[in-house]
C-alpha cells in the first residue's frame, strides 16, 4: 500500500508533488507512526522492510523529473524594488485610503518583524503592537509574539530570542511608525481584531476626515493569506508574490546589508543558520537581471555590428547593463591606476603572502648606478 501511495500521491490540484514535498510527507508519516499513541517499532524510511516502497518513490520522482513534470523546489522570491514601487504607484500601498492603509500597516508588520504571512494574523490584537519611546524621544514599536511554527511553546521548546523593533523614520512619508499609528487610530474600537475590513473610500458615505475608516468586522483568515496576492494582481505585477515573500525580503535585505545570522534571526525568529542561508544564498531577481545583462554586454562587444543593448532590451535590463558595465570599468580603471607605479628596490612593496586573480604583470627593469 505504501509503495502504491508513493507513486500515485497527487496534490489537491491533481498535480505531481515535488521531491521535497514527497520527502516531507514521508517524514510526517514516519513521525506519526513512531509517536504517541502508535509507538510503532519501525521506520518507513530506514528499515529494510520498506526498501521497495522507498525505491519506488525514488524511481517515480526520477521519471517525473525526466519528463519535466516536477522541478526543484522554488523558494519564495524576495520583493524587488521595482515591484515595491509599483505597489505604491497603484495605491495598493500608502496611507491615504482605508484599503491602502490596512495593506501597508499589515505589510510593514510582516516586513519589520519577520512574521510568516499565515501565522496568527487573524488572532492578532491591537495590544500586540506596543508603542515605546527612547530617552531622546524617538518612537518605536515592538511586537508581542504569539506561538509560532519555530516556537510553539511547551517544555521542549527553545526560547524565542527574536527582539526586532520598528523604529520611526521622522519626516519620511513612508515612516512605518506613523503608518501604524494612523491605522490604529482609524480602527473601529468595537472590533477587537487588529486587522479590520476597510470601508469603501469611493462610497458617498465615506469622508477622509472621518474618525473611523474601518468596519466593525475583522479581516478573515483567507483574506489575510491572499492579501498580498490580490495587491499584486490589482497593481498588474508580472510576478505574483505571497505573504511569505515579505519574510524572504526581510532576510535578503538584512543579509545584503552585511548583518550576521545572529542579528537576522533576532528579527525573523528563524531557528537555524541554515534557514537564513537558504534565503541569502539565492540571487535576487535584480541580481539575476544584472547577470543576464553582463552576458548581453559580452555579446554586443563581440558583435559590434549588432544593435546596442538598449535598443533590443527592456529599459530595466539596459539600465542594469549600463550600470554594471560602468562599475566594472571604474573598478578596472582603479586597479589599473593603482597597479602602475615605479618602485625602488629599497621601497618595493611586500607581496610575500598576497594572492592575485586575473592579473597581468609587466616588468620594465631599469639599471641604476646608485
C-alpha positions as CSV (number, residue, x, y, z in Angstrom):
1,X,0.0,0.0,0.0
2,X,2.8,2.4,0.9
3,X,4.6,1.6,-2.3
4,X,1.5,2.5,-4.3
5,X,0.9,5.7,-2.3
6,X,4.5,6.8,-3.0
7,X,3.9,6.5,-6.8
8,X,0.3,7.8,-7.1
9,X,0.1,10.6,-4.5
10,X,-1.0,13.9,-6.0
11,X,-1.8,17.4,-4.8
12,X,-5.3,18.8,-4.4
13,X,-4.9,20.2,-7.9
14,X,-4.1,16.6,-9.1
15,X,-0.6,17.6,-9.9
16,X,2.5,15.6,-9.1
17,X,4.2,16.6,-5.8
18,X,7.7,18.0,-5.8
19,X,10.6,15.9,-4.5
20,X,10.8,17.9,-1.2
21,X,7.0,17.6,-0.7
22,X,7.1,13.9,-1.0
23,X,10.0,13.6,1.3
24,X,8.2,15.8,3.8
25,X,5.1,13.6,3.5
26,X,7.1,10.5,4.1
27,X,8.9,12.1,7.1
28,X,5.5,13.2,8.5
29,X,4.1,9.6,8.2
30,X,7.2,8.3,9.9
31,X,6.9,10.7,12.8
32,X,3.2,9.9,13.2
33,X,3.8,6.1,13.3
34,X,6.7,6.4,15.8
35,X,5.0,8.9,18.1
36,X,2.2,8.6,20.6
37,X,0.0,6.7,20.8
38,X,1.1,4.4,17.9
39,X,4.7,3.9,19.0
40,X,5.4,1.6,16.1
41,X,8.8,-0.1,16.5
42,X,9.9,0.5,12.9
43,X,10.8,3.3,10.5
44,X,9.3,3.5,7.0
45,X,12.4,5.5,5.9
46,X,15.3,3.4,7.4
47,X,14.0,-0.2,7.8
48,X,14.9,-2.7,5.1
49,X,11.3,-4.0,5.0
50,X,10.3,-0.7,3.4
51,X,13.1,-0.6,0.9
52,X,10.8,-1.5,-2.1
53,X,8.5,1.4,-1.2
54,X,11.4,3.9,-1.0
55,X,12.9,2.6,-4.2
56,X,9.5,3.0,-5.9
57,X,9.4,6.6,-4.7
58,X,12.9,7.3,-5.9
59,X,12.1,5.8,-9.4
60,X,8.8,7.7,-9.6
61,X,10.5,11.1,-8.8
62,X,13.2,10.5,-11.3
63,X,10.7,9.6,-14.0
64,X,8.6,12.7,-13.3
65,X,11.7,14.9,-13.4
66,X,12.9,13.3,-16.7
67,X,9.5,14.2,-18.3
68,X,9.6,17.7,-16.9
69,X,6.6,17.2,-14.7
70,X,8.3,18.3,-11.5
71,X,11.2,20.5,-10.8
72,X,13.3,21.5,-7.8
73,X,11.6,23.4,-5.0
74,X,11.3,27.1,-5.8
75,X,11.9,29.2,-2.7
76,X,9.9,32.4,-2.2
77,X,11.3,35.3,-4.1
78,X,12.0,38.5,-2.2
79,X,10.1,41.5,-3.5
80,X,12.1,43.6,-5.9
81,X,12.4,47.4,-5.6
82,X,10.7,47.8,-8.9
83,X,7.6,45.9,-7.8
84,X,7.6,47.6,-4.5
85,X,7.4,51.0,-6.2
86,X,4.6,49.6,-8.5
87,X,2.6,48.7,-5.4
88,X,2.9,52.3,-4.1
89,X,2.1,53.8,-7.6
90,X,-1.1,51.6,-7.8
91,X,-2.2,52.8,-4.4
92,X,-2.0,49.3,-3.0
93,X,0.5,50.6,-0.5
94,X,0.0,54.1,1.0
95,X,-1.8,55.8,3.9
96,X,-4.4,57.9,2.1
97,X,-7.3,55.4,1.8
98,X,-8.6,52.7,4.1
99,X,-7.6,49.9,1.8
100,X,-4.1,51.1,1.2
101,X,-3.6,52.0,4.9
102,X,-4.5,48.5,6.2
103,X,-2.5,46.9,3.4
104,X,0.6,49.0,4.4
105,X,0.2,48.5,8.1
106,X,0.0,44.8,7.6
107,X,2.9,44.8,5.1
108,X,5.1,46.7,7.4
109,X,4.3,44.4,10.4
110,X,5.5,41.4,8.5
111,X,8.5,43.1,6.9
112,X,9.9,44.6,10.1
113,X,9.1,41.8,12.5
114,X,9.8,38.9,10.1
115,X,6.5,37.2,10.6
116,X,5.2,34.4,8.5
117,X,2.3,35.5,6.3
118,X,-0.1,32.9,7.7
119,X,0.8,32.8,11.3
120,X,-1.5,34.2,13.9
121,X,-2.7,37.0,11.5
122,X,-6.4,36.6,12.3
123,X,-5.8,36.2,16.0
124,X,-3.7,39.4,16.4
125,X,-5.0,42.1,18.7
126,X,-4.1,45.9,18.8
127,X,-2.3,45.3,22.1
128,X,0.2,43.0,20.3
129,X,1.7,46.2,18.9
130,X,3.3,48.2,21.7
131,X,4.5,51.7,21.1
132,X,7.5,52.8,23.1
133,X,9.8,55.9,23.1
134,X,13.5,56.2,23.6
135,X,15.0,58.7,26.1
136,X,15.7,61.1,23.1
137,X,12.0,60.9,22.1
138,X,12.3,58.5,19.1
139,X,9.2,56.3,18.8
140,X,9.3,52.6,18.0
141,X,7.0,49.6,18.0
142,X,7.7,46.2,19.5
143,X,5.6,43.1,18.8
144,X,4.2,40.8,21.5
145,X,4.9,37.5,19.8
146,X,2.5,34.5,19.9
147,X,3.3,30.8,19.5
148,X,4.8,30.2,16.0
149,X,5.9,27.2,14.0
150,X,9.5,27.6,15.2
151,X,8.5,28.3,18.8
152,X,5.2,26.5,19.6
153,X,5.8,26.7,23.4
154,X,5.9,23.8,25.8
155,X,8.7,22.3,27.9
156,X,10.8,21.2,24.9
157,X,10.6,24.5,23.1
158,X,13.7,26.7,22.8
159,X,13.3,30.3,24.0
160,X,12.3,32.7,21.2
161,X,15.1,35.2,21.1
162,X,13.7,37.4,18.4
163,X,13.8,41.0,19.5
164,X,13.0,43.1,16.5
165,X,11.7,46.7,16.7
166,X,10.2,49.0,14.2
167,X,11.9,52.4,14.5
168,X,10.3,55.7,13.4
169,X,11.6,57.5,10.3
170,X,10.8,61.1,11.2
171,X,9.9,63.3,8.2
172,X,9.7,60.4,5.7
173,X,6.3,59.8,4.1
174,X,6.8,56.0,4.4
175,X,7.6,56.1,8.1
176,X,6.4,52.7,9.4
177,X,5.6,54.0,12.9
178,X,3.5,56.9,11.6
179,X,1.6,54.4,9.3
180,X,0.8,52.1,12.2
181,X,-0.2,54.9,14.5
182,X,-2.6,56.2,11.9
183,X,-4.0,52.7,11.3
184,X,-4.6,52.1,15.0
185,X,-6.3,55.5,15.4
186,X,-8.6,54.8,12.4
187,X,-9.7,51.3,13.5
188,X,-13.3,50.7,14.7
189,X,-12.9,50.3,18.6
190,X,-15.9,48.0,18.7
191,X,-13.9,45.2,17.0
192,X,-11.0,43.7,19.0
193,X,-9.3,42.2,15.9
194,X,-6.2,44.0,14.8
195,X,-6.8,43.7,11.1
196,X,-10.3,45.0,10.1
197,X,-12.2,45.3,6.8
198,X,-11.6,48.7,5.2
199,X,-14.5,51.0,4.3
200,X,-15.0,51.7,0.6
201,X,-13.3,55.1,0.1
202,X,-15.3,55.6,-3.1
203,X,-18.7,55.4,-1.4
204,X,-20.5,58.7,-0.9
205,X,-20.9,58.0,2.8
206,X,-17.1,57.9,3.3
207,X,-15.1,61.0,4.1
208,X,-11.3,61.1,4.7
209,X,-11.9,63.3,7.7
210,X,-13.9,60.5,9.4
211,X,-12.5,59.3,12.7
212,X,-13.2,55.7,11.8
213,X,-12.1,54.2,8.4
214,X,-12.8,50.6,9.1
215,X,-15.8,48.3,9.6
216,X,-16.8,46.6,12.8
217,X,-15.7,43.3,11.3
218,X,-12.3,41.5,11.2
219,X,-10.5,40.5,8.0
220,X,-10.9,36.8,7.5
221,X,-8.1,34.3,7.6
222,X,-8.2,33.6,3.9
223,X,-8.4,37.3,3.1
224,X,-5.2,37.9,5.1
225,X,-3.5,34.9,3.5
226,X,-4.3,36.2,0.0
227,X,-3.9,39.9,0.7
228,X,-0.5,40.4,-1.0
229,X,-1.5,38.2,-3.9
230,X,-4.6,40.4,-4.5
231,X,-2.5,43.6,-4.2
232,X,-0.1,42.3,-6.9
233,X,-2.9,41.4,-9.3
234,X,-4.5,44.8,-8.8
235,X,-1.2,46.6,-9.4
236,X,-0.6,44.5,-12.6
237,X,2.7,43.0,-11.4
238,X,4.3,40.4,-13.7
239,X,5.2,38.3,-10.7
240,X,2.6,37.5,-8.1
241,X,4.0,37.4,-4.6
242,X,2.7,35.6,-1.5
243,X,2.9,36.9,2.1
244,X,5.9,34.6,2.8
245,X,7.8,36.6,0.2
246,X,7.7,39.5,2.6
247,X,9.6,37.5,5.1
248,X,12.1,36.4,2.4
249,X,12.5,40.1,1.7
250,X,13.4,40.8,5.3
251,X,16.1,38.2,5.3
252,X,17.5,39.2,1.9
253,X,17.7,42.9,2.8
254,X,19.3,42.3,6.2
255,X,21.9,39.8,4.8
256,X,22.7,42.1,1.9
257,X,23.5,44.8,4.4
258,X,26.1,42.6,5.9
259,X,24.3,41.6,9.1
260,X,25.5,38.3,10.7
261,X,23.0,35.4,11.0
262,X,22.6,36.1,14.8
263,X,21.2,39.5,14.2
264,X,19.0,38.4,11.3
265,X,17.5,35.6,13.4
266,X,16.8,38.2,16.1
267,X,14.4,39.9,13.7
268,X,12.9,37.0,11.8
269,X,12.8,34.3,14.6
270,X,14.4,31.7,12.4
271,X,15.6,28.7,14.4
272,X,18.8,27.9,12.5
273,X,21.6,29.5,10.4
274,X,20.7,27.1,7.6
275,X,17.3,28.6,7.3
276,X,18.8,32.1,6.9
277,X,21.4,30.9,4.4
278,X,18.7,29.3,2.3
279,X,17.4,32.8,1.6
280,X,20.6,34.8,1.3
281,X,22.4,32.3,-0.8
282,X,19.9,32.8,-3.7
283,X,20.4,35.8,-6.0
284,X,17.6,38.3,-6.1
285,X,15.7,38.9,-9.4
286,X,17.7,42.2,-9.8
287,X,20.9,40.3,-9.4
288,X,19.7,37.8,-12.0
289,X,18.9,40.6,-14.4
290,X,22.3,42.1,-13.8
291,X,24.0,38.7,-14.6
292,X,22.0,38.4,-17.8
293,X,22.9,42.0,-18.7
294,X,26.6,41.3,-18.2
295,X,26.4,38.3,-20.6
296,X,24.5,40.5,-23.1
297,X,27.2,43.1,-22.9
298,X,29.7,40.4,-23.8
299,X,27.7,39.6,-26.9
300,X,27.5,43.2,-28.0
301,X,31.2,43.7,-27.6
302,X,31.9,40.6,-29.7
303,X,29.5,41.7,-32.4
304,X,30.0,45.5,-33.0
305,X,27.6,45.5,-36.0
306,X,24.7,44.4,-33.8
307,X,22.2,46.9,-32.3
308,X,23.1,48.3,-28.9
309,X,21.8,46.5,-25.8
310,X,19.5,49.5,-25.1
311,X,17.8,49.0,-28.5
312,X,17.0,45.4,-28.0
313,X,16.4,45.0,-24.3
314,X,13.8,46.3,-21.8
315,X,14.7,49.6,-20.2
316,X,15.4,48.0,-16.8
317,X,17.8,45.5,-18.3
318,X,19.6,48.2,-20.3
319,X,19.9,50.3,-17.2
320,X,21.3,47.4,-15.2
321,X,23.7,46.5,-18.0
322,X,25.0,50.1,-18.3
323,X,25.4,50.4,-14.5
324,X,27.2,47.1,-14.3
325,X,29.4,47.9,-17.3
326,X,30.3,51.3,-15.8
327,X,31.0,49.8,-12.4
328,X,33.3,47.2,-13.9
329,X,35.1,49.8,-16.0
330,X,35.6,52.1,-13.0
331,X,36.9,49.2,-10.9
332,X,39.3,48.1,-13.6
333,X,40.5,51.7,-14.1
334,X,41.0,52.0,-10.4
335,X,43.0,48.7,-10.3
336,X,45.0,49.9,-13.4
337,X,45.8,53.2,-11.8
338,X,46.8,51.6,-8.5
339,X,49.0,49.0,-10.1
340,X,51.1,51.3,-12.3
341,X,53.9,52.6,-10.1
342,X,57.6,52.8,-10.2
343,X,59.4,51.3,-7.2
344,X,62.9,51.4,-6.0
345,X,64.3,48.1,-4.6
346,X,64.7,49.7,-1.2
347,X,61.0,50.8,-1.1
348,X,59.3,47.9,-3.0
349,X,56.0,46.7,-1.5
350,X,56.0,43.4,0.2
351,X,53.8,40.9,-1.7
352,X,55.0,37.8,0.2
353,X,51.6,36.5,1.3
354,X,49.5,38.1,-1.4
355,X,47.1,36.3,-3.7
356,X,46.1,37.7,-7.2
357,X,43.4,36.6,-9.5
358,X,43.0,37.6,-13.2
359,X,46.0,39.9,-13.2
360,X,48.7,40.7,-15.8
361,X,52.1,41.9,-14.6
362,X,54.5,43.8,-16.8
363,X,58.0,44.5,-15.5
364,X,60.4,47.0,-17.1
365,X,63.5,46.8,-15.0
366,X,66.0,49.7,-15.4
367,X,69.5,49.8,-14.2
368,X,70.6,52.2,-11.6
369,X,74.1,53.2,-10.8
370,X,73.2,54.4,-7.4
